[in-house]
Amino acid sequence: MPPNNKSIEPPLKSPTHSESEMIVEVNQIHQTANHGSSLRAFRDDFVSNRRIYFMAASAAFGGMFFGWDTGLIGGILAMDSFKHSFGLDQEENASRLATLNGNIVSVLQAGCFFGSLSSAYVSERLGRKSSLMLSVTIFIIGSIIQLCSGINSTSLTPLYIGRVIGGWGVGMNSARIDRQLVPAYISESSPQSIRGRTTGMMQLFNALQAGIMLSYFVNYGASIYVKPHLNPAMWRIGFGCQLIPGGLFVLGMLFQDESPRWLCERGRYDEAAKVIGRLRLLSPTDLIVQEQVQDIRNDFEGKPTPTLKEQIFYSFGWGAVPWVLAGELPPNSTRPLSLSLAVATQWLFNFVIAKITPTLIADIKYGTE
């Protein structure tokens, strides 16, 4: 047979124990270097965008309003001191007591419904920042009325009024949707590179996070340390403490500017450039600032406008699905109306569920006892 000229490669040699240890050490060095570079990148990002993060944190306190009430009211309704203050401990009719509890919870959602409807008009007329300050003022007024209810009277009327007014403020600014007042203000003021991170801060303060958690702790602490057990201070502490996030919201927003996107919508491009430059620590004439302003201007052009019927249709659905359509399809000029309809629809059915659930549990005996 003719000789085989093809070279024969030697078999791969398995690394020795010492060589394996060397490979592991090299990989660890690379991982440590990557980890160190990631930390440096995060530090540099935070330093260069510190004003944007402060703006987002200040506005995100608005997301705590609804979360606080969600965790607060359930614990308050179960307190003997609350029942005694309004004569609910004398109510022997379980069905009527369930109806009263449903009313107390649901009137907040009723206020949220009208607040979300009004947010479209208010935010377009007054601007994002002014609307946010108006909404927190309404929320604080409602909280004070709730705090003062039950003084020298067992009537629930002041409590109902306070919760409707407070709900109006909640519905305006923290409607758990991608582009209502608080998230809209944050997203419109943030550059695209960190927009997801800053708008995500809203959820940290929202119903499923800080707000509901802190209200649980307040109720728990009041129920343990406030004596005697019929002392009305036990339930008033919770309503009083919800003024704290409102105050922090006002304090932080005093140092913030109007949304640059809202300014661009009204042709105030120089003001928008100044706002963006201040947030990004750059000159208004800087190329990065001018590019961001131009991107906003380009976004105003070429978007089709859904009809009013289409916007109402998009408002019905499960969870956040209609919010995506309502937030992405309309142009900036009609987006607030579309989103208000979407949010108002959710608040409407939240009201229905909160209103009828206590009655259903009281009247449907099977599986609830």
C-alpha positions as CSV (number, residue, x, y, z in Angstrom):
1,M,0.0,0.0,0.0
2,P,1.3,3.5,-0.7
3,P,2.5,5.3,2.3
4,N,0.0,7.7,4.0
5,N,1.5,11.2,3.8
6,K,-1.2,12.6,6.0
7,S,0.3,13.7,9.3
8,I,-1.0,12.0,12.4
9,E,-1.9,14.5,15.1
10,P,-0.9,13.4,18.6
11,P,-3.8,12.7,21.0
12,L,-5.0,15.6,23.1
13,K,-3.2,15.6,26.4
14,S,-5.4,15.9,29.5
15,P,-4.3,18.7,31.7
16,T,-2.5,17.7,34.8
17,H,-3.7,18.6,38.3
18,S,-1.4,21.6,38.5
19,E,-2.5,22.8,35.1
20,S,-6.2,22.5,36.0
21,E,-5.5,24.6,39.1
22,M,-3.8,27.2,36.9
23,I,-6.8,27.3,34.6
24,V,-9.2,27.8,37.5
25,E,-7.0,30.6,38.9
26,V,-6.9,32.4,35.5
27,N,-10.7,32.1,35.2
28,Q,-11.1,33.6,38.7
29,I,-8.8,36.4,37.8
30,H,-10.9,37.2,34.7
31,Q,-14.1,37.0,36.7
32,T,-12.7,39.3,39.4
33,A,-11.6,41.8,36.7
34,N,-15.0,41.7,35.0
35,H,-16.7,42.2,38.4
36,G,-14.5,45.1,39.2
37,S,-15.1,46.7,35.8
38,S,-18.9,46.2,36.3
39,L,-18.7,48.0,39.6
40,R,-16.7,50.8,38.1
41,A,-19.1,51.1,35.2
42,F,-22.1,51.3,37.7
43,R,-20.2,53.9,39.8
44,D,-19.4,56.0,36.8
45,D,-23.0,55.7,35.5
46,F,-24.4,56.8,38.9
47,V,-22.0,59.7,39.2
48,S,-22.6,61.0,35.7
49,N,-26.4,60.6,35.9
50,R,-26.9,61.4,39.6
51,R,-29.3,64.2,39.0
52,I,-31.5,61.9,36.8
53,Y,-31.5,59.3,39.6
54,F,-32.4,61.9,42.2
55,M,-35.2,63.1,39.9
56,A,-36.6,59.6,39.5
57,A,-36.4,58.8,43.2
58,S,-38.2,62.1,44.1
59,A,-41.0,61.4,41.6
60,A,-41.2,57.7,42.5
61,F,-42.5,58.6,46.0
62,G,-45.8,59.3,44.2
63,G,-46.0,55.5,43.6
64,M,-46.1,54.9,47.3
65,F,-49.6,56.5,47.8
66,F,-51.6,53.6,46.4
67,G,-49.4,51.0,47.9
68,W,-49.6,52.5,51.3
69,D,-53.4,52.6,51.3
70,T,-53.6,49.0,50.0
71,G,-51.6,47.6,52.9
72,L,-53.1,50.1,55.4
73,I,-56.8,49.9,55.2
74,G,-57.2,46.1,55.6
75,G,-55.3,46.2,58.9
76,I,-57.2,49.2,60.1
77,L,-60.6,47.7,59.4
78,A,-59.7,44.7,61.7
79,M,-58.7,46.9,64.6
80,D,-61.1,47.0,67.6
81,S,-60.2,50.7,68.2
82,F,-61.4,51.6,64.6
83,K,-64.6,49.7,65.0
84,H,-65.3,51.3,68.4
85,S,-64.6,54.8,67.0
86,F,-67.3,54.5,64.4
87,G,-69.7,52.2,66.3
88,L,-69.1,49.3,64.1
89,D,-68.5,47.0,67.1
90,Q,-72.3,47.5,67.9
91,E,-73.4,46.3,64.5
92,E,-74.9,42.9,64.8
93,N,-76.0,42.4,61.2
94,A,-73.0,40.7,59.5
95,S,-74.3,41.6,56.0
96,R,-74.6,45.3,56.8
97,L,-71.1,45.3,58.4
98,A,-69.7,43.7,55.3
99,T,-71.4,46.4,53.2
100,L,-69.9,49.1,55.3
101,N,-66.4,47.6,55.1
102,G,-66.8,47.3,51.3
103,N,-67.9,51.0,51.2
104,I,-64.8,52.1,53.2
105,V,-62.4,50.3,50.9
106,S,-64.1,51.0,47.6
107,V,-64.6,54.7,47.8
108,L,-60.9,55.2,47.3
109,Q,-61.1,53.3,44.0
110,A,-64.1,55.6,43.1
111,G,-61.9,58.6,43.6
112,C,-59.1,56.9,41.7
113,F,-61.5,56.5,38.7
114,F,-62.3,60.2,38.5
115,G,-58.7,61.1,39.2
116,S,-57.4,59.0,36.3
117,L,-59.9,60.5,34.0
118,S,-58.9,64.1,35.0
119,S,-55.2,63.4,34.6
120,A,-55.3,63.6,30.8
121,Y,-56.7,67.1,30.7
122,V,-54.7,68.4,33.7
123,S,-51.3,67.0,32.6
124,E,-51.7,68.5,29.1
125,R,-52.8,71.9,30.3
126,L,-50.6,72.4,33.4
127,G,-47.6,70.2,32.6
128,R,-46.3,67.1,34.2
129,K,-44.7,68.7,37.3
130,S,-47.5,71.0,38.1
131,S,-50.0,68.2,37.8
132,L,-47.9,66.0,40.1
133,M,-47.8,68.8,42.7
134,L,-51.6,69.3,42.4
135,S,-52.2,65.5,42.8
136,V,-50.1,65.3,45.9
137,T,-51.9,68.3,47.4
138,I,-55.2,66.6,46.8
139,F,-53.8,63.4,48.3
140,I,-52.6,65.2,51.4
141,I,-56.0,67.0,51.9
142,G,-57.7,63.6,51.7
143,S,-55.3,62.1,54.2
144,I,-55.8,64.9,56.7
145,I,-59.6,64.4,56.5
146,Q,-59.3,60.7,57.1
147,L,-56.9,61.4,60.0
148,C,-59.4,63.7,61.6
149,S,-62.5,61.6,61.0
150,G,-64.2,60.1,64.0
151,I,-63.5,63.0,66.3
152,N,-66.5,63.6,68.6
153,S,-68.6,61.6,66.1
154,T,-69.2,58.1,64.9
155,S,-70.3,59.1,61.4
156,L,-68.4,57.5,58.5
157,T,-69.2,60.4,56.2
158,P,-65.9,62.3,56.8
159,L,-64.0,59.1,56.3
160,Y,-65.8,58.5,53.0
161,I,-65.1,62.1,51.8
162,G,-61.4,61.9,52.8
163,R,-60.9,58.6,51.0
164,V,-62.6,59.8,47.8
165,I,-60.5,63.0,47.8
166,G,-57.3,61.0,48.6
167,G,-58.2,58.5,45.8
168,W,-58.6,61.3,43.4
169,G,-54.9,62.3,44.0
170,V,-53.8,58.6,43.9
171,G,-55.6,58.1,40.5
172,M,-53.9,61.1,39.0
173,N,-50.3,60.3,39.9
174,S,-49.8,56.6,40.6
175,A,-52.1,54.8,38.4
176,R,-49.8,51.8,37.9
177,I,-49.4,52.3,34.2
178,D,-46.4,52.9,32.1
179,R,-47.2,56.5,31.1
180,Q,-49.4,58.1,33.8
181,L,-48.1,61.1,35.6
182,V,-45.3,59.7,37.8
183,P,-44.0,57.1,35.2
184,A,-44.5,59.6,32.4
185,Y,-42.6,62.3,34.1
186,I,-39.7,59.9,34.9
187,S,-39.5,58.3,31.4
188,E,-39.8,61.7,29.6
189,S,-37.0,63.2,31.7
190,S,-34.6,60.2,31.4
191,P,-32.3,59.4,28.5
192,Q,-33.0,56.2,26.6
193,S,-29.9,54.4,28.0
194,I,-31.2,54.3,31.6
195,R,-34.9,54.9,31.1
196,G,-35.8,51.4,32.0
197,R,-33.8,51.6,35.2
198,T,-35.3,54.9,36.3
199,T,-38.9,54.0,35.5
200,G,-38.4,50.7,37.3
201,M,-37.8,52.7,40.5
202,M,-41.5,53.5,40.4
203,Q,-42.4,49.9,41.1
204,L,-40.0,49.8,44.1
205,F,-42.2,52.4,45.7
206,N,-45.5,51.0,44.4
207,A,-48.2,48.8,45.7
208,L,-46.3,45.5,45.7
209,Q,-43.1,46.9,47.3
210,A,-42.2,49.7,49.7
211,G,-45.6,51.2,50.2
212,I,-47.5,48.1,51.2
213,M,-44.7,46.7,53.2
214,L,-44.2,49.9,55.3
215,S,-47.9,50.2,56.0
216,Y,-48.0,46.6,57.2
217,F,-45.2,47.4,59.7
218,V,-47.0,50.6,60.8
219,N,-50.2,48.7,61.5
220,Y,-48.3,46.0,63.3
221,G,-46.4,48.3,65.5
222,A,-49.4,50.4,66.4
223,S,-51.5,47.3,67.3
224,I,-48.7,46.1,69.7
225,Y,-47.4,49.3,71.3
226,V,-50.5,51.6,71.4
227,K,-52.5,51.0,74.6
228,P,-55.3,50.6,75.6
229,H,-56.6,48.5,72.7
230,L,-59.5,50.9,72.1
231,N,-57.3,53.9,71.8
232,P,-58.2,55.7,68.5
233,A,-54.5,56.6,68.1
234,M,-53.9,53.0,67.1
235,W,-55.6,53.5,63.7
236,R,-54.9,57.2,63.3
237,I,-51.2,56.6,63.2
238,G,-51.5,54.7,59.9
239,F,-53.5,57.5,58.3
240,G,-51.1,60.1,59.7
241,C,-48.0,58.3,58.5
242,Q,-49.2,58.3,54.9
243,L,-48.5,62.0,55.0
244,I,-44.8,61.2,55.2
245,P,-44.4,60.0,51.6
246,G,-46.5,62.9,50.4
247,G,-44.2,65.3,52.2
248,L,-41.1,63.7,50.8
249,F,-42.6,63.8,47.3
250,V,-43.2,67.5,47.6
251,L,-39.8,68.2,49.0
252,G,-38.0,66.3,46.2
253,M,-40.1,67.7,43.4
254,L,-39.5,71.3,44.5
255,F,-36.0,70.9,43.0
256,Q,-37.1,69.4,39.7
257,D,-38.0,70.9,36.3
258,E,-40.8,70.3,33.9
259,S,-40.7,67.3,31.5
260,P,-38.6,68.1,28.5
261,R,-40.9,66.2,26.3
262,W,-43.9,68.2,27.4
263,L,-41.9,71.4,26.7
264,C,-41.0,70.1,23.2
265,E,-44.6,69.4,22.5
266,R,-45.3,73.1,22.9
267,G,-42.3,74.2,20.8
268,R,-40.2,75.3,23.8
269,Y,-37.1,73.6,22.6
270,D,-34.6,75.9,24.2
271,E,-36.2,75.3,27.7
272,A,-36.2,71.6,27.0
273,A,-32.5,71.7,26.1
274,K,-31.8,73.5,29.4
275,V,-33.7,70.9,31.4
276,I,-31.9,68.0,29.7
277,G,-28.5,69.7,30.1
278,R,-29.1,70.3,33.8
279,L,-30.1,66.6,34.3
280,R,-27.1,65.3,32.4
281,L,-24.6,67.8,33.7
282,L,-24.0,69.2,30.2
283,S,-24.3,72.4,28.3
284,P,-27.7,73.0,26.5
285,T,-25.7,73.4,23.3
286,D,-23.9,70.1,23.8
287,L,-24.3,67.6,20.9
288,I,-25.7,64.9,23.2
289,V,-28.4,67.3,24.5
290,Q,-29.3,68.5,21.0
291,E,-29.6,64.9,19.7
292,Q,-32.0,64.0,22.6
293,V,-34.1,67.1,21.8
294,Q,-34.1,66.1,18.1
295,D,-35.2,62.6,18.9
296,I,-38.1,63.9,20.9
297,R,-39.1,66.1,18.0
298,N,-38.9,63.2,15.5
299,D,-41.1,61.1,17.8
300,F,-44.0,63.7,17.3
301,E,-44.1,63.1,13.6
302,G,-45.6,60.2,11.6
303,K,-47.6,58.3,14.2
304,P,-51.2,57.3,13.2
305,T,-54.0,58.5,15.5
306,P,-56.4,55.8,16.8
307,T,-60.1,56.8,16.9
308,L,-61.8,57.4,20.2
309,K,-63.7,54.1,19.8
310,E,-60.4,52.3,19.3
311,Q,-58.9,53.9,22.4
312,I,-61.9,52.9,24.5
313,F,-61.7,49.3,23.1
314,Y,-58.0,49.1,24.0
315,S,-58.9,50.0,27.6
316,F,-60.5,46.6,28.3
317,G,-58.4,43.6,28.9
318,W,-56.3,41.7,31.4
319,G,-53.6,43.4,33.4
320,A,-51.1,45.5,31.6
321,V,-52.0,44.3,28.0
322,P,-54.2,47.3,27.1
323,W,-51.7,49.7,28.7
324,V,-49.1,48.7,26.1
325,L,-51.4,49.5,23.3
326,A,-52.7,52.7,24.9
327,G,-49.1,53.8,25.6
328,E,-47.5,52.9,22.3
329,L,-50.1,53.4,19.5
330,P,-51.4,57.0,20.0
331,P,-49.2,60.0,19.3
332,N,-48.1,62.3,22.1
333,S,-51.1,64.6,21.5
334,T,-53.7,62.0,22.3
335,R,-51.7,59.5,24.4
336,P,-52.8,61.0,27.8
337,L,-56.5,60.6,26.9
338,S,-55.9,57.0,25.7
339,L,-54.1,56.1,28.9
340,S,-56.6,57.8,31.1
341,L,-59.3,55.7,29.6
342,A,-57.3,52.5,30.1
343,V,-56.5,53.4,33.7
344,A,-60.0,54.5,34.5
345,T,-61.4,51.2,33.3
346,Q,-59.2,49.3,35.7
347,W,-60.1,51.6,38.6
348,L,-63.8,51.1,37.8
349,F,-63.6,47.4,38.1
350,N,-61.3,47.7,41.1
351,F,-64.1,49.6,42.7
352,V,-66.7,46.9,41.8
353,I,-64.5,44.1,43.2
354,A,-63.7,46.1,46.4
355,K,-67.3,46.9,46.9
356,I,-68.9,43.5,46.5
357,T,-66.2,41.2,47.9
358,P,-67.0,41.7,51.6
359,T,-70.7,41.2,50.9
360,L,-70.0,38.0,49.0
361,I,-67.9,36.6,51.7
362,A,-70.5,37.4,54.3
363,D,-73.5,36.0,52.3
364,I,-71.9,33.0,50.6
365,K,-71.4,30.7,53.6
366,Y,-69.9,27.7,51.7
367,G,-66.1,27.8,51.7
368,T,-65.8,31.1,53.6
369,E,-66.2,29.8,57.2
